[in-house]
Amino acid sequence: PGFPFPTRSDRTRRVSFQTLNSAFFPGVIREFAPGTVNPDGTGNPLPWDAPITENVPLNAAETWEIHNFTPGGHAFHIHLIQFQILNRGPAGGPTTPPGPHEVGPKDVVFVPGPAQAGGPAMVTRFRALFDRRSLYVWHCHFLDHEDHGMMRPWRVI
């Protein structure tokens, strides 16, 4: 959709970026993992073929929170939806508004990691109107992350 973006949300969804470490080599990342966020605020990694968790009703206005539990940043990309970046900040902490270069319709947003922020998981929020029924994907737009599993399907129903 074009401007204006929705001013309210019907729902807030929490998705996440995280890493899974090797069982054989402590501290070595085995794979990147997208997923959801558990009620206690921890990440819930999900493989590509897990049941779809983001089933958005047609014409719903939603806020999505992208929780980054990884050490580094990621370029969150969602297919065929444009969104408005609302803010970002540490989980449970103060938020900052988007920068001047982040105003306007987007389909990619940088999600900083705790290493860039010096603290807990970082959360980036956006709001969008989901007005096209189909099956889509969301993923990290860094190709090596995308190619190593940091991608999940979602749909508008």
VMD Tcl script that draws the C-alpha trace (Angstrom):
set ca {
  {0.00 0.00 0.00}
  {1.02 3.57 -0.43}
  {0.81 6.32 2.13}
  {-0.85 6.80 4.49}
  {0.15 3.76 6.48}
  {-2.24 2.42 9.13}
  {-2.20 4.39 12.37}
  {-3.26 1.42 14.50}
  {-2.54 -2.30 14.62}
  {-4.96 -5.19 14.90}
  {-2.19 -7.35 16.33}
  {1.52 -7.40 17.23}
  {3.60 -10.36 16.00}
  {7.01 -11.24 17.35}
  {9.50 -12.93 15.03}
  {13.19 -13.49 15.65}
  {16.67 -13.99 14.29}
  {18.98 -16.29 16.25}
  {21.92 -18.63 15.84}
  {22.32 -22.27 16.82}
  {25.72 -23.35 18.06}
  {27.57 -26.52 17.19}
  {27.21 -29.43 19.61}
  {30.83 -30.40 18.87}
  {32.59 -27.03 18.77}
  {31.49 -24.78 21.66}
  {30.89 -21.19 20.60}
  {30.91 -22.01 16.88}
  {27.73 -21.09 15.02}
  {26.23 -24.12 13.30}
  {23.38 -22.35 11.55}
  {21.28 -19.23 11.40}
  {17.71 -19.69 12.58}
  {14.64 -17.54 12.15}
  {11.66 -18.11 14.38}
  {9.24 -16.62 16.84}
  {9.55 -15.28 20.39}
  {8.42 -17.30 23.41}
  {6.16 -15.71 26.06}
  {9.20 -15.36 28.36}
  {11.01 -13.28 25.71}
  {13.46 -15.96 24.57}
  {13.87 -16.98 20.97}
  {12.08 -19.98 19.50}
  {14.11 -21.15 16.47}
  {12.10 -22.75 13.68}
  {13.29 -24.55 10.55}
  {11.96 -23.67 7.12}
  {9.60 -26.64 7.05}
  {8.02 -26.06 10.49}
  {4.31 -25.15 10.34}
  {3.72 -21.55 9.30}
  {3.35 -19.36 12.39}
  {2.59 -16.04 10.68}
  {-0.93 -16.42 9.24}
  {-2.10 -12.86 8.72}
  {-5.79 -12.10 7.99}
  {-6.41 -10.28 4.71}
  {-6.51 -6.49 5.18}
  {-5.15 -6.68 8.72}
  {-2.98 -3.84 9.98}
  {-0.23 -5.36 12.12}
  {2.87 -4.35 13.99}
  {5.75 -6.79 13.66}
  {8.59 -6.88 16.17}
  {11.83 -8.40 14.89}
  {13.87 -9.61 17.87}
  {17.56 -10.09 17.10}
  {19.23 -12.54 19.47}
  {22.36 -12.92 17.31}
  {25.66 -11.11 17.91}
  {25.46 -9.15 14.64}
  {22.95 -7.21 12.60}
  {20.63 -8.44 9.87}
  {18.74 -6.91 6.95}
  {15.14 -8.06 7.52}
  {13.24 -8.36 4.22}
  {9.59 -9.27 3.75}
  {8.23 -10.12 0.31}
  {5.51 -8.06 -1.41}
  {4.59 -5.92 1.58}
  {5.74 -2.38 2.24}
  {5.93 -1.23 5.82}
  {6.59 1.81 7.96}
  {9.46 1.55 10.43}
  {8.22 2.58 13.89}
  {11.25 2.33 16.18}
  {14.01 0.11 17.53}
  {15.68 -0.47 20.86}
  {16.78 -3.09 23.36}
  {14.08 -5.52 24.49}
  {12.21 -3.90 27.37}
  {14.21 -0.68 27.06}
  {13.89 2.76 25.50}
  {13.29 3.03 21.76}
  {14.57 5.40 19.12}
  {12.61 6.51 16.05}
  {13.76 5.63 12.54}
  {16.47 7.75 10.97}
  {15.74 10.23 8.17}
  {16.80 7.65 5.56}
  {14.24 5.18 6.98}
  {11.13 7.33 6.51}
  {8.74 6.17 3.80}
  {7.66 2.77 2.50}
  {10.21 -0.01 3.05}
  {10.55 -3.73 2.45}
  {13.98 -4.05 4.11}
  {15.09 -2.75 7.50}
  {18.41 -3.14 9.31}
  {17.95 -4.95 12.64}
  {20.99 -4.30 14.85}
  {22.25 -6.98 17.17}
  {23.20 -6.72 20.82}
  {26.86 -6.32 19.81}
  {26.02 -3.04 18.07}
  {23.84 -1.92 20.98}
  {25.95 -3.28 23.85}
  {23.15 -5.15 25.56}
  {20.16 -7.47 25.31}
  {18.30 -8.55 22.19}
  {17.45 -5.65 19.92}
  {13.88 -5.19 18.70}
  {12.93 -3.37 15.51}
  {9.25 -2.60 14.94}
  {7.26 -1.88 11.80}
  {3.60 -1.52 10.89}
  {1.99 -2.64 7.63}
  {-1.31 -3.30 5.93}
  {-1.43 -6.87 4.62}
  {-3.70 -6.46 1.60}
  {-2.53 -9.17 -0.82}
  {-3.58 -12.75 -0.19}
  {-0.77 -15.25 -0.93}
  {2.13 -17.29 0.44}
  {5.33 -15.28 1.01}
  {8.69 -15.43 2.80}
  {10.54 -13.22 5.26}
  {14.30 -13.53 5.69}
  {17.64 -11.93 6.30}
  {18.67 -10.22 3.06}
  {22.37 -10.97 3.62}
  {22.87 -13.72 1.06}
  {25.07 -15.96 3.20}
  {22.47 -15.84 6.00}
  {19.57 -16.39 3.61}
  {21.39 -19.29 1.95}
  {22.05 -20.89 5.34}
  {18.46 -21.05 6.51}
  {17.54 -17.63 7.90}
  {14.19 -17.66 6.07}
  {10.58 -18.47 7.01}
  {7.34 -18.75 5.06}
  {4.30 -16.67 6.01}
  {0.93 -16.05 4.41}
  {-2.01 -13.71 4.15}
  {-5.22 -15.71 4.49}
}
mol new
graphics top color blue
foreach p $ca { graphics top sphere $p radius 0.5 }
foreach p [lrange $ca 0 end-1] q [lrange $ca 1 end] { graphics top cylinder $p $q radius 0.2 }
display resetview
